[in-house]
């Protein structure tokens, strides 16, 4: 999995296609699991790629 640091200071943990039958649910479930582990994960929509991204704040050491 390629980890990308975005301009807004976030790191992408996982990508989910927006056209999937369950919509954002897989991304929301993945983010909820990361939050249960203590990571401040959030789901955002990348309109350009039509993908839901699960992101966390990027750390300086990344």
C-alpha positions, 0 to 999 in steps of 0.5 A: 500500500502506497502511503501518501502525505497530502498537502493538508498534512495528512497521511492516507492509510487506505483507499476505497472506491466510491462506486462500491455497492456499500458506498462509504461504509467500508471506509467508515468501518476501517476508520472506526477500527483505526480509531479503536486502536487509538489513531485519529482516523477520518474519512474524506472524499477525493472527488478527483479520483472518486475514492474515499480515503481514510486519513490520519494527521501526518507526523513530522518523522514520516 
